[in-house]
């Protein structure tokens, strides 16, 4: 979400400074439990600090600054409870997906304790009462309407954009940095399959590993790059069980220019998620000219258009066939592969942060006029 906030802020200042004096309000995170010896390194300590900041420290901080601004934009819906402090009538919230509210909308699928549901209900109340909700995709808008959370008149779709560093052109310094991370020769074009994102359950890392293992049987030289932090213990165990752990590069969160270089080096981006709100790696990969195979979800078709290849969620044989076919197409050097890369860049050009800022400026004007 820092990326979204940063890109919108930069583009509002670059193109709409005559209309709005945009300011980023980012109170520092106070560490209590996570700075303690021993216990501070646990996930529980970090999550406790996040909860205390989100529900206590941030609201107190904003109460001291709220009178300085005419309109507020909460760019992460999981902080939508802040609208109740700022004033819902002058607050815009961006909704990236409905996963935050799943314990309320689908309690049988995600049972949670009473205190957690109460906290989530307050966050949802902030979003449903705000002046306008920005949806990152039409798919998210339809989900909100299906659950009758916000009237259509207070909903707008504003797509995310690709980072400016996501280009098909070489960047020598970043490309060399990516090569060092992968311990490979910058001039060598290995068959790299790429996944970018978290290890959350909905990302279906289990399918990613099964697909990769099946591809390796037909393309033994293929390797998998995963950007976004380490596997969970269960995912690492599955990689070992499938016999592919030694062919995987697990990279941390990367500088944006280096990430773009990794996209350019990749043969294919794999996006096997079972649920997404937008699918930013799809746009970023396409902008770098990297072919994409994605789950056949409405939101990923909305983003990838005709430039991506789609496979049913969980159909490992279909994913394997599609990946092997693209690898062979690339290896052949055929003109069709060059055309595929051109279509990828053309599709990605439909998603820009400048256009997102333009649409948001119109929304701000509308909120101020009410």
N, C-alpha and C positions, 0 to 999 in steps of 0.2 A: 504494500500500500504506500510505502515511502516513494516508490517510483511514480505511482499515479499522482500523488500530491506534488512531487517535485516537478514533473512534466507539465502539469496544469499551471502551477505557479509560474514557471518560466515562460510559458506561452501566453498567459494572461498579461504578464509584464511586458512581453515583447510586442504583442499585437493589440492590447486593449488597455494600455496605461492611461489613455485619455478618458476612458469611461470608468475605470476602477483603480483604486490604489490597493493592490493585492498584498496581503501580508500572510506569511506562514506562521501559525501559532503552534509551536511544538514544545510543550512543557517537558523538562527533563524527567526521566524516570527515576524515582526515588527507590533506592535499594535498602531493604531492611533485612529480610530473611536471606536473600541471596548473597549478602556480604559477610554472613557469619562463617566461622571456620567449620569445615567438614560438611555440615548440613547445607551450607550455601551453594554447594555444587550440585545439589539434587534438582530434578525437574520440579518437584513439589515446591521447593523454596522459590524458584523463579516464577512459577505460575501463581504462587501466593502474592508475590510482589506485583505481578501484572494485574491481578485482581484488585489489590489495594489501590494501585495507581489509577486504573480504569474507572473504578466506581467511587473513589474517594478523593485522591489527590488532584486528578484532572478537573473534576467539577469545581473544587475549591479554587484552583488556579484560574479557571475561566470566569468565575464570578467576579474576580478582580479586574478582568480585562474586557468584559462583554460590552460595556458602554462605549467602547472605542470604535465599534464597527456597526455597519448598517445591515449587512447580510453575512451569514456564516455558511460555510460549506464543510460538512463532515465527510471526508473522502473515503471513510471505511465504515460500512454499516454496523459493524460490531461495536462501534462507539456511538451508536445513534442515541443512546440515553442522554448524551450531552445536549441534544436538542431541547430536552426538558429544562435544562439550566439556561441555555442561550436564548430560549424563546422559540418555540416551534414555528411560529408565524413568520420568522425571518431566517429560518434554517433550511438548507438544502442538504440531503444525504445521498451519497452514492451507494447503491446496493450492488454488490458484486455477485452474490448468490444467496440462497436461502439456507445454507448449511448451518449458519449460526442459530437459526430458529427451528431446527429440525426436532428438537425435544418437545416443542410445542405443537408443531404442525404434523409430525408423525411420531407421537410418543411411543407407539408400539415398536417402532424401528430404532429409536434412540431413547431408552428410558434413562432418566436423570433424577437425582435427589431433589427434594422440594425446594431447597435454597437455590439450587442451580436454575430450576425452572422459573423461580421468582425473579432472579437476576436477568434471565433471558427475556422474561415478559416485560421488564422495564426497558430493556434495549429495544425490543420490538415496538413498545408503546411510543418510544421516541421517534422511531422511523415512521410509524403510521400517522403520527400527528404533525409531522413536519410539513413545511409549505410545499415542498416538491421533492420527489424521489427520482434520482437519475439512475437508470438501469444500464449496465454495461453491454447488454445485448437484448434483442427482442425476446429471446428465450427466457431471460430473467423477468422481463416485463410480463410475459404470459403467465409465468408461475405466480407472480404477485397477484395478478388478476384472478387466476384460478382459485387462490386461497382468499380472495376478497379482502386483501390487506390494505390496499390503497386504491382510491378511485382512479379511473383511466385519465381523468383531467389533470391529475397531479403526478402523472408519470411521463417520463421522456426517456428515449434511448440515446445514449451518447457512448459510442464505442471507444475503447482504448486505442492507443496508437503504438506504432513500433518506435523504439528508442532511436534517436538520430544516428547512433553508432551502427545500427543494423543495416548494412549496405552490402551489396554483392562485390564491391571493389576491394582490392587488397588493402590492408593496413599493415605495413611491414613490422612495426614494433609490436602491435597486438598479435599478429600472426606468429611472430617468433615466440611471444609469451605463451601462446596456446601450444605451440610445438614443444616448448620446454615442459609444460605441465603434463603433456602426453608422452614425454620421453621419446620423441620421434623427430625425424628429419623434416624441416619445414617443406622441403620439396617433395616429400613422399606422400602420396595420396592413398592412405589405407582405407579400408571399408569400415567406416565408423558409423554405428547406429547411435543415435543421441536421444536422451531423455532429459528434460529440464523441468524441475518442479519439486514439490515436497514429496514426502513418503506417506502422506495421508492415505487412509484406506481407499478412498474414492479414486485415487490416482492409479490403482491396480498395478502396483509394482510386481505383484506375483505374476500377472499376465505378461508384463514386460520381460521378466526373466525367462518365462516359458517360451515366449516368442523368440527371444534371443538364442536360447538353447537350440530351438528347432532350426533357426536360420544357420547356426554354426555347423549343423550337420551337412548342409549343402554349400556353405561358404565358410570353410574352416578358418580362413584368415580374418573374418569379421570380428570387430571388437565393439564393446558397448561403452559409451561415455555417459555418466550420470552427473548432472550438475544440480546442486541444491542440498548438499549435506549427506551424511552417511546413511546407509541402510539401517533399518531396525534389526534387532537380533534375529527375528524370524525371517526377514528378507535375506540377510546374510547367510543364514542356514540353508535357505532354499537355493541360493546361488551355488553354495558348496554341493548340495545334493544333486543339482543339475549338471555339475561339472564345468561351470562357466566362470567361477569366481576369479580365476587367474586371467581372464580375458576382459575384465571390467575395470575401467578407470573411474573411480568415484572422486569427484572434484567438489570443493567447497563452493560457497557463493562467490562469484567472480566479478571483477571490475567489468563494467558494461562493454568496453571496447574488446576485452579479452573474450567475453562471452560471445560477442558477435563473431570473433575469429573462430571460436569453436563451432558456431553454427556453419560458418563457411567451410570448415574442414570436414564436417559431417556429410555422410552420403545420404542419410535419411534421418528425419526427426520422427520418433514414435510417440504418439499421444494416446495410450490405451485406456484413458480414464473412463469411468462409468458415469461421472457427473462433472460438469464444469459450468462456471458462470460466464466465462468468456473464452479462455484458452490463449493467453498472451503468448506462450512459446510458439504457437502455430503462426501467428502474425510475424513474430520476430524471425523465425526460421525462414518463412517465405520471403521476407524482406532481404534476407542474406542470400537468397537463391537456393536455399536448401529444400529439397523435396520433403513432403510431409505425408505420413500415413496416420490417420486419426480415427478414433471411434466414430461410428455412424450415429452421432447425436445431432439434434437440430442446431444447437449452439455452435458446434464445430463446423457444420456445413455453412452456417451463417458467416463464420469467420474465414474459413478456408475456400469457400466457393468451389469453382471447378478446378482450382489449382492443386487441390489436395486429393489423396486417395483415401477412401473410407472403407472400413471393415467393421462387421458387427462386434460389439463388445463381447470378449471372451472366446471368440472363434479363432483359436490359435492357428489352425491350418490355413485359414483365409489370410491372416496377418503374415504368416510365413511365406505363402505364395506371393503376396504383394511385395514384400520386402526383397525376396530373392529376384523377382522380376525387375524391380528398380535397380538392384545392384548389377544385374546383368546388362541392363540398358545403359547404365553409367559406364560399365567396363567396356562396352562396345564402342563408346565414343560417338554414338549415333546422333544425328541431327535432332532426333525426337527428344533426346535428353536436354539439349540446349534449349529447345522450345519449351520444355517443361520448366526449366529454370526461369525463362523469360515470363511465363505465365505466373509463376510464383511471385516474382517482383511486381508484376502488374496488379495482382490481387492485393498484395500488401500495401500498395500505394493508396488503396481505398481507406486506410486506417491511419490517421495522423493526429498527433496531439494538437496541432494548430487548429484543425477542424473541431476537435473536441472542445478546445477553449472557446472557439467562436460560438458553438451551440450553448455552452455553459454561460457565456456572457448574455445571450438572449434570455436564458432562464433566470439569471440574476435580475435582469431588468424587469422581467415579469413578476418576480417575487416582490421587488421594491415598489411596484406599481399597485400592489394589492392593498 
